[in-house]
Amino acid sequence: MSISVNIKNSGKTYPLELDPSDTGLIFKTKIQNLTKIPIDRQKILLKTGQLQNDVVVSQLNLKPNQIIMVLGSPELNLPIAPINTIFKEDLDESSLQSYSNDPIGFENLGNTCYLNSSIQALYSIPSLHKALEANQKIGEIGTNEHLVLQLKQIFNQLRNKKEESIVPNNLITSLRVLYPQFNERDQYGSYKQQDAEEAFTQLLLSLKTVLGDEFIQDFTINFKSTIKNQEDESDVQFKNEEDLKLSCHITGSTNFLKNGILESLNETIEKHSEKLNKNCQYDINKKISKLPSILTVQFVRFFWKRSTNKKSKILRKVQFPFQLDLADVLDDDYREEKTKIRDELRSIEKKQQLEERDFKKQKKHVNQQDEEDFFNKQYNKYLDEFKEKFPKNLSPGENPSSIYNLNAIITHQGSSADSGHYQAFVKDKFDDNKWWRFNDDKISIVDKDRIESLSGGGESDSALILIYKGFGLE
């Protein structure tokens, strides 16, 4: 529930609405919009003392309609900061004509591209929208509940397109309080660049804590591991394990994503053998026993370089597919079940592609609205047909088949995890050839050729995290 207060300056009173989760910086920005007093000139008189940028309004114990004195002189030519917004539902007919369905981005608050790109990638996952909408948990800053609440509010802003771009102050503040590694500063007091993979992983762990096992099953991969002693055939161990991502290890011979995944599932370690009473080499072989509906694959591109004392980047080019089939890394019994469904779904996809190809041949005789209506209808029609083929005994969050379609990518530009720039690329919901590029608050459209160039090979944009959706799922 919002809090109504009154800002008093130079004999004038300004009504102001605050959200309990607003930070001190957002509070000051709203005062700036009302009074045109720049943030650095404001002196805000509160019983709690000087208003800090990272404090949360709920901690200020403000009373409804409280009068807050603000000292400072206005700057008449000061531009209005992007805080106040308009919902699409509130636009009149003439305004709706100019309303754009294009997505919106985030302001970079100083080396925050790692978070901006992670949020855009997460926003592409429908099941996360549903889980966040149902979540009613509220917590103090510094808790997982508070961070997830900020993420929910960010998703609402992205959905309603209230602003030309979003200033994610509350979210970044909550992240830094809960996970202090993101609060690091350099010698000049500026926030350091952080690793998008770490931010993405921590966000998933917070979501798991708050939203529970039912939600996180959409991301959970189950493995059966076999651990064999190279010196003793009778020394064999079996383990059931799980993870929220697959890794793609990159060596001097890794050219394709699947090679890197196989490398990560088969490794050799040294450990003590109680039977032989000495350290031995053990071969570990993992097979997947449950495929998630959302598959996250991380390129292990960063390693600690002692000579520079930094996380350096492996620049090698590693190609990745738009459609990924994991049949050859599945447990034997599980593979048979998944490949059967895979073949049935591919026959449906082929039929859909033929119909769309025939439609596109008539494109010059069809207006844009008719084309959009056709593809929307096709999307829903074949989604229903896909679901009819799905087996009825699926585990929660399980992919019906062994195949995935690429849905989003987080990329890194540069040679070190501590520097460079992160972006997100997200596939359009209805057009596989259309991808949205999210470069903080700058949004553009790119085609498949641009996506294929993200395989690396230099310091330019290279894929760091791939997000695949189970074939035939929303």
Secondary structure, 3 states (H helix, E strand, C coil): CCEEEEEEECCEEEEEEECCCCEHHHHHHHHHHHHCCCHHHCEEECCCCCCCCCCEHHHCCCCCCEEEEEECCCCCCCCCCCCCCCCHHHCCHHHHHHCCCCCCEECCCCCCHHHHHHHHHHHCCHHHHHHHHHCCCCCCCCCHHHHHHHHHHHHHHHHHCCCCEECCHHHHHHHHHHCHHHHCECCCCCECCCCHHHHHHHHHHHHHHHHCHHHHCCCCEEEEEEEEECCEEEEEEEEEEEECCEEECCCCCCCEHHHHHHHHHEEEEEEEECCCCEEEEEEEEEEEEECECEEEEEECCEEEECCCCEEEECCCCCECCCEEECHHHECHHHHHHHHHHHHHHHHHHHHHHHHHHHHHHCHHHCCHHHHHHHHHHHHHHHHHHHHHHCCCCCCCCECCCCEEEEEEEEEEECCECCCCEEEEEEECCCCCCCEEEEECCEEEEECHHHHHCCECCCCCCEEEEEEEEECCCC
